[in-house]
């Protein structure tokens, strides 16, 4: 097993910014019209769109998109997204 040391980053943020922490399970899910992976680029697009709506509605947006993408296919990995807004 290859391990790497943790890296520390300093992030600049502004009031109103949304921060998301997530596992790779969402973007790794197979589905859609061609049974392909959702991919990180589509997850990032979804996060950008979700950041524009009220925080209490974001969970539903993520859940709906995931379920629609997955369709009848089996879930292949854990799926976790945690978001918080800087006030």
Secondary structure, DSSP 8 states (H G I E B T S, - for coil): --------------TT-EEEEE-THHHH-EETTTTEE--HHHHHHHHHHHTTS-HHHHHHHHHHHHHHHHTTS---S---EEEEE--
